[in-house]
């Protein structure tokens, strides 16, 4: 039997080790939450996510952009080299992005390039529960969005990914 994680009872070091990666390579969000003081409301996935997402939403455009830029391309070079975070590796694998046909791989590469060229940050989608074809469909639609619309969508996806990661840790 494993011990249930109770966020408000963790030391700052334990909290950062456990939750510092829920926003991709952006432990500053977890650090800010610790510095604001841990409360029992953070012991549920919803409570913890709301608090961390609130810090993300209240941050400057530049800081949120940096969180977006911390995300890897889907089925990109980092994935091919095995250099993704463990969380991203598991998420991309769950959607079958580690088993693309050569044609699918080329589609992802072309879309990654077009998206980055247009928007200035990688395409971000919470892939858990989605198929390769569903992801590609969304990719093809969203690459055509305006920059402000897509920035907001990418931020919402980042928050969704964080919620999924927090839920997985606490369950």
C-alpha positions as CSV (number, residue, x, y, z in Angstrom):
1,X,0.0,0.0,0.0
2,X,1.3,3.4,-0.9
3,X,1.0,6.5,1.2
4,X,-1.4,9.1,-0.1
5,X,0.3,12.4,-1.0
6,X,-1.1,15.3,1.0
7,X,0.3,18.4,-0.7
8,X,-0.2,20.8,2.3
9,X,1.9,18.4,4.5
10,X,4.9,18.3,2.2
11,X,8.1,20.3,2.8
12,X,8.9,22.8,0.1
13,X,11.6,20.5,-1.3
14,X,9.1,17.5,-1.4
15,X,6.4,19.7,-2.9
16,X,8.7,21.0,-5.7
17,X,10.0,17.4,-6.4
18,X,6.5,16.2,-6.6
19,X,4.6,19.0,-8.4
20,X,7.4,21.2,-9.9
21,X,7.0,19.6,-13.3
22,X,3.2,19.7,-13.7
23,X,3.7,22.9,-15.7
24,X,6.3,21.8,-18.2
25,X,9.8,22.8,-17.1
26,X,8.3,25.7,-15.1
27,X,8.9,24.9,-11.4
28,X,8.5,28.7,-10.6
29,X,4.7,28.1,-10.4
30,X,5.0,25.5,-7.7
31,X,7.6,27.7,-5.9
32,X,5.3,30.7,-6.0
33,X,2.5,28.5,-4.5
34,X,4.8,27.3,-1.7
35,X,5.9,30.9,-0.9
36,X,2.2,32.0,-0.7
37,X,1.6,29.3,2.0
38,X,0.2,25.9,1.7
39,X,-3.4,25.3,2.9
40,X,-5.6,22.3,3.1
41,X,-7.6,23.4,0.1
42,X,-4.6,22.3,-2.0
43,X,-5.0,18.7,-0.9
44,X,-7.4,17.9,-3.7
45,X,-6.6,17.8,-7.4
46,X,-9.1,20.6,-8.1
47,X,-7.9,22.8,-5.3
48,X,-4.2,22.4,-6.1
49,X,-4.8,22.9,-9.8
50,X,-6.9,26.0,-9.3
51,X,-4.2,27.5,-7.2
52,X,-1.4,26.7,-9.6
53,X,-3.4,27.7,-12.6
54,X,-4.2,31.0,-10.9
55,X,-0.5,31.7,-10.6
56,X,0.0,30.9,-14.3
57,X,-3.0,33.0,-15.4
58,X,-1.9,36.0,-13.3
59,X,1.7,35.9,-14.6
60,X,2.9,38.2,-17.4
61,X,2.4,37.4,-21.1
62,X,6.1,36.8,-21.3
63,X,6.2,34.3,-18.4
64,X,3.2,32.4,-19.9
65,X,4.9,32.4,-23.3
66,X,8.0,30.9,-21.7
67,X,5.8,28.1,-20.3
68,X,4.5,27.5,-23.8
69,X,8.0,27.5,-25.2
70,X,9.0,24.9,-22.6
71,X,6.7,22.4,-24.3
72,X,8.2,20.0,-26.8
73,X,7.0,19.5,-30.4
74,X,4.6,16.6,-30.7
75,X,6.6,13.6,-32.1
76,X,9.5,16.0,-32.6
77,X,13.2,15.8,-32.4
78,X,13.3,15.6,-28.6
79,X,11.0,12.7,-28.7
80,X,13.0,11.0,-31.4
81,X,16.2,11.4,-29.2
82,X,14.5,10.3,-26.0
83,X,15.0,13.8,-24.4
84,X,11.4,14.6,-23.3
85,X,10.4,14.9,-19.7
86,X,9.1,11.7,-18.3
87,X,5.6,13.3,-18.2
88,X,5.7,14.3,-21.9
89,X,7.1,10.9,-22.9
90,X,4.2,9.1,-21.2
91,X,1.6,11.5,-22.6
92,X,2.9,11.3,-26.2
93,X,3.2,7.5,-25.9
94,X,-0.4,7.2,-24.6
95,X,-1.6,8.8,-27.8
96,X,0.5,6.6,-30.0
97,X,2.8,9.4,-31.1
98,X,5.8,7.0,-30.5
99,X,4.4,4.7,-33.2
100,X,3.8,7.0,-36.2
101,X,4.0,5.7,-39.8
102,X,6.6,7.6,-41.9
103,X,3.8,9.5,-43.5
104,X,2.3,10.5,-40.1
105,X,5.7,11.5,-38.9
106,X,6.2,13.8,-41.9
107,X,2.8,15.4,-41.3
108,X,3.7,16.1,-37.7
109,X,7.0,17.6,-38.7
110,X,5.5,19.8,-41.4
111,X,2.7,21.0,-39.0
112,X,5.2,21.6,-36.2
113,X,7.3,23.8,-38.4
114,X,4.3,25.7,-39.9
115,X,2.8,26.2,-36.4
116,X,6.0,27.4,-34.8
117,X,6.7,29.8,-37.8
118,X,3.2,31.3,-37.5
119,X,2.7,31.4,-33.8
120,X,6.2,31.5,-32.3
121,X,5.6,28.6,-29.8
122,X,5.0,24.9,-30.2
123,X,1.5,23.3,-30.8
124,X,0.2,22.3,-27.4
125,X,-2.7,19.9,-26.8
126,X,-3.5,17.7,-23.9
127,X,-3.1,14.4,-25.7
128,X,-4.4,12.0,-23.0
129,X,-7.4,10.2,-24.3
130,X,-6.9,11.4,-27.9
131,X,-5.9,9.4,-31.0
132,X,-3.2,10.3,-33.5
133,X,-5.9,11.2,-36.0
134,X,-7.8,13.4,-33.5
135,X,-4.5,15.2,-32.7
136,X,-3.7,15.7,-36.3
137,X,-7.2,17.0,-37.0
138,X,-6.9,19.6,-34.2
139,X,-3.4,20.5,-35.4
140,X,-4.6,21.2,-38.9
141,X,-7.4,23.4,-37.6
142,X,-5.4,25.3,-35.0
143,X,-2.5,26.1,-37.2
144,X,-4.8,28.5,-39.0
145,X,-6.0,30.3,-35.8
146,X,-5.0,33.9,-35.2
147,X,-2.1,34.4,-32.8
148,X,-4.2,35.8,-29.9
149,X,-6.8,33.0,-30.2
150,X,-4.1,30.4,-30.4
151,X,-2.1,31.8,-27.5
152,X,-5.2,31.6,-25.3
153,X,-6.0,28.1,-26.6
154,X,-2.4,26.9,-25.9
155,X,-2.6,28.4,-22.3
156,X,-5.9,26.5,-21.7
157,X,-4.2,23.3,-23.0
158,X,-1.3,23.9,-20.6
159,X,-3.7,24.2,-17.7
160,X,-5.5,21.0,-18.8
161,X,-2.2,19.1,-19.0
162,X,-1.3,20.4,-15.5
163,X,-4.7,19.2,-14.2
164,X,-4.2,15.8,-15.7
165,X,-0.7,15.5,-14.2
166,X,-1.8,16.7,-10.7
167,X,-4.7,14.2,-10.8
168,X,-2.3,11.4,-11.8
169,X,0.1,12.3,-9.0
170,X,-2.7,12.4,-6.3
171,X,-4.5,9.3,-7.5
